[in-house]
Structures are given as C-alpha cells and as structure tokens.
Amino acid sequence: MLNEKRRIMLVVGEASGDSHGAKLVESLRKSAPEIDFEFFGTTGKEMRAAGVETVVKADEFAIVGVPEVAKAIPMFLGVLKKLKTAAEMKNPDVAVLIDFPEFNLKLAKALKKRGFKIVYYISPQLWAWRKYRMRTIENHVDLLLTILPFEKDWYAGQGIHNVEYVGNPLAGEVRSALSREEFCKKHGLDLSKPIIALLGGSRGKEVSRILPVLFETATLMSREDKNLQFVNALATTRNLDEVEKAKEVVTQQGIDLPGNLITVQNETYEALCAADAAAVTSGTATLEAAIIGTPLTVVYKGTDLNYRLLRPLISVESFGLVNLIAGRKLAKELIQDDLTAEGLSKELFRLLDQKVNKKMREDLGCIKESLGDGGASKRAAEAILKQIKIAQ
C-alpha cells in the first residue's frame, strides 16, 4: 500500500540523459515501492513513457558549440523560467539534474537559492575543462553522482567531498541482441569477410561533418581490399535523409561509394558486436564500443570556429572517454583537421591486423572491468532516496 508521496523534479537535455532519466525513474519505483512518486520536469520520449510529467520537452535541447549556445540563449531563458515556476508550484523534495551542464548548472544555482535540494547525476567533465564550475558544485549541489571511476578521487583532490561514484549506467546494459552470425544473415553480409562499423554521431551537426569522411574512408579502403564490408550504424536520433545528404557530399566530389556499404538503425550494439573494427565519433559511443570489445578509432570534427574557441579551454590530452578511463591513448584519436579519409583508412587497416586487434580487445576488456557489472541506476536511486530521507 502506498503510504507516502514524494515529488521529484528531473531535468535532462539530450537523448542520453533521457535514457538515464527513464532508468532512474524505474529504479526509484523499484527501490521504494511503498512511495507514491510524482515525477515532473523536462522529458524526452523515454521519460514520457516512464510517466514523467512534461513541463518542457527536451527533444530539441541538444546543442553543440559556442555560437549555437549563444543563439539558443532566449530559448534557455524561457525554459529556465518555466522550470523555476514549476518547482515553486510543485515544491519537489529534490531536483535531480542529469548531465547537460550548460543548462543544468545555471538551473542548480537558481533552484538552490530558492531552497530546493539538488542532486546532480552524471558529473560535468570539470577535470577536462571549465574547472571554475567547481564553485557551483560546491555551493549549489547537495550531492554529485559520478559515473566514471576516477572522478570521485579527482573531486576529493579539489577539496569537494559531496561526491558518490555509482558506477556507469552503460555497464551491464550494453549488449548485442544478435550474434555476429545472426547480424550477417539478417543484413546479407558475408560472415567470412571483415566488417567495419561506422558511427557518425548522434547530433545532426556531427553527422553532417563526420559521416561524409567516414563514407569516403570506406571508398578508399574498398579500393585496396574489396573483401571489406562497411556498416553505417545510424543513431536512433538521426534519420535516413541525413545519410543521403552525406552520400551526396561524397559523390559530388566525384567519388563513387562502395557497393558493400549498408546502413542500419537501432542496431548500433549489433553492428559493433559484428565488426572487426570501428570508427566511432567521440562521446558515449566510444565507451559502448569498449564495453562490447570492438577495436576502435575515435573521430571528431566540428566547425573551425568552435574548435578554435573550445580547444584552448580543454585541459586533458585525450578526447575519447575510452582513453580517459584507460589513462592513455589506447585508441587513436583523429580530431578536426587530423580526421581525413587517408588517415582514418590507415588506422582502420592497422586495427584489422590480427595481433593488433587481439591486443586492443584485451585492453578494452580491462576498461569494461573497471566500469563494474551494472546497477548504476539502482545505486543512484538509493543515493537520491537517502537525500530525501526515505527509510530503506
């Protein structure tokens, strides 16, 4: 029987946050079945399906780059106002802000000043850049929940101790629904021939800049080895029109795309599992590839303006999460001007070498082990429940 009622505000801004938020809602309900929870905030489709009341739809929140953020300021201010009003009306027991630091750190300040308890789930990457934001964490966040194994110690070294490592939400959850054999049969691929997965990113701006280079790479590699097969794993947030536009960019340069290139959607894990090697856009996907164990090259390309503005602010040598966790350049990174079809072709051919491939798979296994065996959402839910003093 439900005997208590608790209101929890949840704020996300991207597809990954929406997924983490939905899993957190499920874990909260399972961890405290006697509680009548009321969830509200910004929502994507997964959080709406989980029963979170929508104050603002987060589906169009994903913004990359300084100019893009600047243009979105009026929208951000409008959303900020709506969320502050909703918080004041509903008086949540806790506000859980999930990732999306450009917006959520500002919201943390605003809500904390109004007396609300703040839990920040998925730490901003302050160890990489914008360390000045630590003051916001220290002064306006009651509990910071981290998902990377080195983060708690890093914050402790900065004098911040309201931090708990809950494990990585991907650990224990990233797995293929199909074997390599089943995937090849489904898509007409030759099981005996090498497969290279191409992951062009989850944001529109990423796909438009990175995917043409990946397609050009497939062409170059096919000219050298006609046995190669390529699988373009399209993110669930993207559409086939964007793939066609990327193909047009390549063909307009007089480059014929190889016939052994296919596109799949909603099968990223399956494509990675089937692949001998992969080119993966920097972000969460590099960690997914590591968990699956697919040797990879990390790629990224933004606008020249964004790169010139942001690169001086980044204090770490590696961009890829897989390398940051490894503490070394385990996977080669081809970033900005270094991302060329020639350079990527060379590195992917290197990864297809049997000895190189085997060694990287072993190294990736160590990364998977460091992330634990799952349960991050459950541990995050338990930490949040303690913050609002619900008896376990």
C-alpha positions as a printed NumPy array, in Angstrom:
array([[  0.   ,   0.   ,   0.   ],
       [  1.279,   3.452,  -0.88 ],
       [  1.689,   5.49 ,   2.276],
       [  3.974,   8.323,   1.316],
       [  4.099,  10.815,  -1.512],
       [  7.282,  12.325,  -2.897],
       [  7.752,  14.784,  -5.735],
       [ 10.957,  14.633,  -7.741],
       [ 11.939,  17.102, -10.436],
       [ 14.064,  15.654, -13.259],
       [ 15.857,  17.791, -15.827],
       [ 17.615,  16.388, -18.902],
       [ 18.625,  17.92 , -22.198],
       [ 19.74 ,  15.177, -24.573],
       [ 18.803,  11.675, -25.704],
       [ 21.369,  10.023, -23.431],
       [ 20.071,  11.964, -20.426],
       [ 16.517,  10.976, -21.326],
       [ 17.552,   7.324, -21.275],
       [ 19.373,   7.673, -17.943],
       [ 16.41 ,   9.569, -16.504],
       [ 13.919,   6.88 , -17.521],
       [ 16.067,   4.154, -15.965],
       [ 16.411,   6.232, -12.794],
       [ 12.633,   6.612, -12.532],
       [ 12.235,   2.845, -12.849],
       [ 14.905,   2.237, -10.202],
       [ 13.353,   4.722,  -7.782],
       [  9.993,   2.981,  -8.019],
       [ 11.584,  -0.422,  -7.508],
       [ 13.751,   0.759,  -4.617],
       [ 10.791,   2.295,  -2.753],
       [  7.573,   0.597,  -3.902],
       [  5.716,   1.996,  -0.882],
       [  6.191,   5.548,  -2.167],
       [  3.726,   7.327,  -4.414],
       [  6.185,   9.196,  -6.636],
       [  5.292,  12.209,  -8.726],
       [  7.926,  12.986, -11.361],
       [  7.978,  16.139, -13.468],
       [ 10.449,  18.218, -15.468],
       [ 11.994,  18.155, -18.928],
       [ 11.35 ,  14.953, -20.812],
       [ 12.329,  13.006, -23.875],
       [ 10.275,  10.141, -25.253],
       [ 11.682,   7.564, -22.806],
       [ 10.927,   9.667, -19.736],
       [  7.44 ,  10.434, -21.015],
       [  6.888,   6.705, -21.493],
       [  8.087,   6.216, -17.9  ],
       [  5.32 ,   8.51 , -16.655],
       [  7.25 ,  11.741, -16.062],
       [  5.037,  14.827, -16.371],
       [  6.307,  17.187, -19.055],
       [  6.98 ,  20.789, -18.176],
       [  9.236,  21.24 , -21.21 ],
       [ 10.053,  18.738, -23.966],
       [ 13.81 ,  18.112, -24.069],
       [ 13.871,  16.517, -27.521],
       [ 15.257,  19.622, -29.224],
       [ 17.631,  20.646, -26.44 ],
       [ 20.833,  19.122, -27.856],
       [ 23.126,  21.978, -28.851],
       [ 26.828,  21.837, -29.654],
       [ 29.275,  24.721, -29.839],
       [ 29.63 ,  28.268, -28.597],
       [ 27.778,  30.045, -31.442],
       [ 24.902,  27.544, -31.246],
       [ 24.583,  28.027, -27.493],
       [ 24.667,  31.809, -27.909],
       [ 21.799,  31.682, -30.395],
       [ 19.802,  29.481, -28.036],
       [ 20.058,  31.822, -25.037],
       [ 16.488,  33.175, -25.397],
       [ 15.149,  29.615, -25.521],
       [ 17.256,  28.625, -22.494],
       [ 15.997,  31.61 , -20.508],
       [ 12.41 ,  30.725, -21.346],
       [ 12.911,  27.109, -20.267],
       [ 14.69 ,  28.235, -17.108],
       [ 11.722,  30.416, -16.188],
       [  9.222,  27.612, -16.786],
       [ 11.193,  25.18 , -14.637],
       [ 11.643,  27.655, -11.779],
       [  7.903,  28.334, -11.84 ],
       [  7.105,  24.62 , -11.891],
       [  9.467,  23.985,  -8.962],
       [  7.869,  26.76 ,  -6.908],
       [  4.365,  25.451,  -7.646],
       [  5.056,  21.754,  -7.04 ],
       [  7.714,  22.101,  -4.308],
       [  9.737,  18.932,  -5.093],
       [ 11.537,  17.013,  -2.345],
       [ 14.621,  17.013,  -4.588],
       [ 15.624,  18.252,  -8.033],
       [ 17.701,  15.711,  -9.956],
       [ 19.69 ,  17.369, -12.737],
       [ 21.066,  14.88 , -15.26 ],
       [ 24.168,  15.795, -17.283],
       [ 23.651,  18.779, -19.697],
       [ 25.887,  21.186, -17.718],
       [ 25.497,  24.224, -19.98 ],
       [ 21.927,  24.499, -18.735],
       [ 21.741,  22.438, -15.567],
       [ 24.491,  24.226, -13.651],
       [ 22.605,  27.502, -14.111],
       [ 19.409,  25.799, -13.013],
       [ 21.187,  24.365,  -9.953],
       [ 22.076,  27.889,  -8.823],
       [ 18.547,  29.165,  -9.36 ],
       [ 16.848,  26.281,  -7.555],
       [ 19.31 ,  26.135,  -4.661],
       [ 18.796,  29.828,  -3.993],
       [ 15.09 ,  29.022,  -3.65 ],
       [ 15.867,  26.398,  -1.014],
       [ 15.49 ,  23.21 ,  -3.047],
       [ 17.703,  20.169,  -2.51 ],
       [ 19.874,  19.465,  -5.572],
       [ 21.309,  16.154,  -6.763],
       [ 23.446,  16.282,  -9.901],
       [ 23.603,  12.923, -11.706],
       [ 26.449,  12.414, -14.204],
       [ 29.145,  14.896, -13.297],
       [ 30.123,  17.704, -15.64 ],
       [ 33.571,  16.893, -17.024],
       [ 35.33 ,  19.549, -14.958],
       [ 38.507,  17.501, -14.955],
       [ 38.651,  18.181, -18.7  ],
       [ 37.674,  21.832, -18.87 ],
       [ 35.954,  24.745, -17.135],
       [ 37.246,  23.931, -13.657],
       [ 35.825,  27.233, -12.432],
       [ 32.451,  25.495, -12.387],
       [ 33.575,  23.646,  -9.259],
       [ 32.292,  26.607,  -7.235],
       [ 28.786,  25.869,  -8.488],
       [ 29.09 ,  22.212,  -7.486],
       [ 30.447,  23.143,  -4.076],
       [ 27.918,  25.863,  -3.305],
       [ 24.745,  24.773,  -5.088],
       [ 24.765,  20.964,  -5.299],
       [ 23.965,  18.801,  -2.27 ],
       [ 25.16 ,  15.553,  -3.858],
       [ 27.12 ,  14.874,  -7.03 ],
       [ 26.76 ,  11.392,  -8.528],
       [ 29.602,  10.396, -10.844],
       [ 29.729,   7.603, -13.42 ],
       [ 33.455,   7.426, -14.258],
       [ 35.755,   5.548, -11.871],
       [ 38.395,   8.27 , -11.466],
       [ 36.039,  11.204, -10.806],
       [ 35.442,  10.843,  -7.058],
       [ 39.174,  10.908,  -6.294],
       [ 39.661,  13.84 ,  -8.652],
       [ 36.993,  15.881,  -6.855],
       [ 38.452,  14.918,  -3.475],
       [ 41.763,  16.302,  -4.685],
       [ 39.97 ,  19.585,  -5.347],
       [ 38.521,  19.644,  -1.83 ],
       [ 34.999,  18.611,  -2.855],
       [ 33.623,  15.619,  -0.947],
       [ 29.858,  15.648,  -1.567],
       [ 30.528,  13.113,  -4.337],
       [ 29.487,   9.494,  -4.763],
       [ 30.566,   7.116,  -7.539],
       [ 27.568,   4.981,  -8.538],
       [ 29.118,   3.102, -11.437],
       [ 28.475,   3.584, -15.13 ],
       [ 24.887,   3.282, -16.436],
       [ 26.193,   1.504, -19.53 ],
       [ 27.895,  -1.298, -17.587],
       [ 25.786,  -4.419, -17.656],
       [ 23.385,  -2.894, -20.18 ],
       [ 25.414,  -2.612, -23.38 ],
       [ 24.974,  -5.884, -25.2  ],
       [ 24.022,  -7.057, -28.659],
       [ 20.684,  -8.756, -29.234],
       [ 22.21 , -10.635, -32.165],
       [ 25.35 , -12.693, -32.642],
       [ 27.734, -11.819, -35.46 ],
       [ 26.311, -14.748, -37.411],
       [ 22.718, -13.591, -36.907],
       [ 23.541,  -9.981, -37.796],
       [ 25.304, -11.015, -41.002],
       [ 22.436, -13.277, -42.026],
       [ 19.878, -10.529, -41.356],
       [ 21.702,  -7.961, -43.493],
       [ 23.175, -10.155, -46.221],
       [ 26.78 ,  -9.785, -45.072],
       [ 29.477, -12.381, -45.661],
       [ 30.452, -13.884, -42.329],
       [ 33.922, -14.772, -43.605],
       [ 34.836, -11.214, -44.638],
       [ 35.934,  -8.312, -42.386],
       [ 33.314,  -5.827, -41.2  ],
       [ 33.984,  -2.208, -40.256],
       [ 31.367,  -0.252, -38.304],
       [ 30.967,   3.476, -38.923],
       [ 29.377,   5.567, -36.151],
       [ 28.863,   9.14 , -37.306],
       [ 27.43 ,  10.653, -34.104],
       [ 24.038,  11.291, -32.52 ],
       [ 23.709,  15.016, -33.276],
       [ 22.798,  16.479, -36.643],
       [ 25.832,  18.767, -36.831],
       [ 28.128,  15.825, -36.067],
       [ 26.603,  13.623, -38.749],
       [ 26.817,  16.325, -41.423],
       [ 30.544,  16.875, -40.822],
       [ 31.77 ,  13.416, -39.882],
       [ 29.714,  10.926, -41.895],
       [ 30.975,  12.11 , -45.336],
       [ 34.548,  11.479, -44.166],
       [ 33.568,   8.004, -42.978],
       [ 31.953,   7.236, -46.331],
       [ 34.998,   8.489, -48.203],
       [ 37.138,   6.281, -45.978],
       [ 35.015,   3.272, -46.92 ],
       [ 35.628,   4.049, -50.597],
       [ 39.404,   4.29 , -50.159],
       [ 39.594,   1.079, -48.158],
       [ 37.404,  -0.807, -50.635],
       [ 39.75 ,   0.127, -53.467],
       [ 42.589,  -1.515, -51.567],
       [ 40.654,  -4.513, -50.26 ],
       [ 37.399,  -5.444, -51.994],
       [ 36.581,  -8.016, -49.31 ],
       [ 35.837,  -5.332, -46.732],
       [ 32.246,  -4.692, -45.677],
       [ 31.012,  -1.469, -44.055],
       [ 28.056,  -0.926, -41.742],
       [ 26.897,   2.63 , -41.093],
       [ 25.213,   2.415, -37.667],
       [ 22.792,   5.336, -37.628],
       [ 21.886,   6.715, -34.202],
       [ 18.246,   6.484, -33.161],
       [ 18.093,  10.304, -33.041],
       [ 19.039,  10.673, -36.698],
       [ 17.195,   9.906, -39.958],
       [ 17.95 ,   8.38 , -43.344],
       [ 17.721,  11.752, -45.094],
       [ 20.903,  12.764, -43.289],
       [ 22.618,   9.653, -44.605],
       [ 21.598,  10.518, -48.15 ],
       [ 22.923,  14.072, -47.736],
       [ 26.258,  12.699, -46.527],
       [ 26.408,  10.405, -49.551],
       [ 25.701,  13.367, -51.848],
       [ 28.615,  15.292, -50.326],
       [ 30.916,  12.414, -51.265],
       [ 29.524,  11.73 , -54.732],
       [ 29.661,  15.438, -55.619],
       [ 33.427,  15.145, -55.202],
       [ 33.443,  12.543, -57.955],
       [ 33.845,   9.67 , -55.506],
       [ 31.797,   6.524, -56.076],
       [ 30.58 ,   4.911, -52.87 ],
       [ 31.374,   1.207, -52.472],
       [ 28.619,  -1.308, -53.042],
       [ 29.482,  -3.131, -49.824],
       [ 28.222,  -0.294, -47.584],
       [ 24.932,  -0.667, -45.745],
       [ 23.075,   1.475, -43.211],
       [ 21.275,   0.107, -40.159],
       [ 19.35 ,   1.935, -37.451],
       [ 18.536,   0.961, -33.863],
       [ 21.243,  -1.706, -34.166],
       [ 24.367,   0.111, -33.001],
       [ 25.317,  -2.56 , -30.465],
       [ 24.682,  -5.302, -33.   ],
       [ 26.846,  -3.56 , -35.612],
       [ 29.675,  -3.077, -33.107],
       [ 29.438,  -6.691, -31.971],
       [ 29.68 ,  -7.923, -35.551],
       [ 32.501,  -5.544, -36.513],
       [ 36.208,  -6.347, -36.6  ],
       [ 36.993,  -2.643, -36.161],
       [ 35.086,   0.635, -35.912],
       [ 35.377,   4.379, -36.478],
       [ 33.434,   5.937, -33.603],
       [ 32.512,   9.584, -33.058],
       [ 33.829,  10.851, -29.725],
       [ 31.267,  10.579, -26.956],
       [ 29.357,   7.867, -25.139],
       [ 29.607,   5.59 , -28.167],
       [ 33.346,   5.113, -27.626],
       [ 32.56 ,   3.655, -24.212],
       [ 29.873,   1.432, -25.727],
       [ 32.401,   0.114, -28.228],
       [ 34.855,  -0.531, -25.384],
       [ 32.269,  -2.487, -23.373],
       [ 31.401,  -4.601, -26.401],
       [ 35.129,  -5.009, -27.051],
       [ 35.38 ,  -3.692, -30.615],
       [ 38.771,  -2.188, -31.56 ],
       [ 38.138,   1.425, -32.487],
       [ 39.433,   4.725, -33.721],
       [ 37.977,   7.857, -32.101],
       [ 36.937,  10.536, -34.588],
       [ 35.515,  14.036, -34.314],
       [ 35.111,  17.142, -36.435],
       [ 33.32 ,  20.365, -35.515],
       [ 33.317,  23.795, -37.114],
       [ 36.679,  25.548, -37.278],
       [ 35.277,  28.379, -35.149],
       [ 34.088,  26.052, -32.395],
       [ 37.392,  24.193, -32.358],
       [ 39.424,  27.401, -32.125],
       [ 37.227,  28.682, -29.308],
       [ 36.963,  25.497, -27.282],
       [ 40.308,  23.713, -27.721],
       [ 42.303,  26.157, -25.524],
       [ 39.822,  25.535, -22.695],
       [ 40.33 ,  21.755, -22.697],
       [ 42.933,  20.663, -20.145],
       [ 43.185,  16.948, -20.982],
       [ 45.177,  15.41 , -23.807],
       [ 42.565,  12.822, -24.791],
       [ 39.09 ,  13.486, -26.153],
       [ 37.693,   9.952, -26.142],
       [ 36.122,   8.584, -22.955],
       [ 37.727,   5.244, -23.685],
       [ 41.171,   6.856, -23.499],
       [ 40.364,   8.977, -20.452],
       [ 39.353,   5.894, -18.499],
       [ 42.349,   3.936, -19.741],
       [ 44.643,   6.789, -18.719],
       [ 46.462,   6.554, -22.044],
       [ 45.91 ,   6.743, -25.798],
       [ 44.542,   3.239, -26.164],
       [ 42.54 ,   4.195, -29.256],
       [ 43.991,   6.583, -31.815],
       [ 42.159,   9.904, -31.977],
       [ 41.625,  11.699, -35.275],
       [ 40.229,  15.081, -34.337],
       [ 39.353,  18.073, -36.529],
       [ 41.994,  18.53 , -39.269],
       [ 43.518,  15.149, -38.454],
       [ 40.282,  13.455, -39.488],
       [ 40.884,  12.624, -43.14 ],
       [ 39.874,   9.616, -45.195],
       [ 43.532,   8.794, -45.783],
       [ 44.481,   8.91 , -42.106],
       [ 41.41 ,   7.002, -40.968],
       [ 41.902,   4.332, -43.645],
       [ 45.458,   3.764, -42.477],
       [ 44.426,   3.379, -38.835],
       [ 41.493,   1.057, -39.553],
       [ 43.723,  -1.176, -41.668],
       [ 46.126,  -1.289, -38.709],
       [ 43.294,  -2.376, -36.414],
       [ 42.44 ,  -5.212, -38.788],
       [ 45.876,  -6.717, -38.21 ],
       [ 45.288,  -9.883, -36.193],
       [ 47.851,  -9.159, -33.455],
       [ 46.85 ,  -5.504, -33.077],
       [ 43.19 ,  -6.443, -32.997],
       [ 43.659,  -9.114, -30.336],
       [ 45.739,  -6.83 , -28.099],
       [ 43.195,  -3.993, -28.215],
       [ 40.362,  -6.37 , -27.403],
       [ 42.282,  -7.46 , -24.298],
       [ 42.869,  -3.839, -23.289],
       [ 39.217,  -2.966, -23.814],
       [ 38.293,  -5.853, -21.549],
       [ 40.179,  -4.123, -18.728],
       [ 38.149,  -0.945, -19.285],
       [ 34.914,  -2.911, -19.167],
       [ 36.015,  -4.49 , -15.892],
       [ 36.816,  -1.075, -14.365],
       [ 33.231,   0.086, -15.   ],
       [ 31.73 ,  -2.643, -12.848],
       [ 28.893,  -5.033, -13.581],
       [ 25.97 ,  -2.645, -13.725],
       [ 23.496,  -1.31 , -11.197],
       [ 24.364,   2.391, -11.578],
       [ 20.723,   3.46 , -11.811],
       [ 19.851,   1.456,  -8.69 ],
       [ 22.727,   2.957,  -6.687],
       [ 21.843,   6.443,  -7.926],
       [ 18.226,   5.892,  -6.867],
       [ 19.31 ,   4.75 ,  -3.398],
       [ 21.544,   7.814,  -3.003],
       [ 18.683,  10.112,  -4.006],
       [ 16.296,   8.413,  -1.607],
       [ 18.761,   8.967,   1.231],
       [ 18.888,  12.645,   0.342],
       [ 15.158,  12.975,   0.793],
       [ 15.327,  10.806,   3.927],
       [ 13.148,   7.931,   2.83 ],
       [ 13.715,   4.898,   5.038],
       [ 15.172,   1.994,   3.084]])
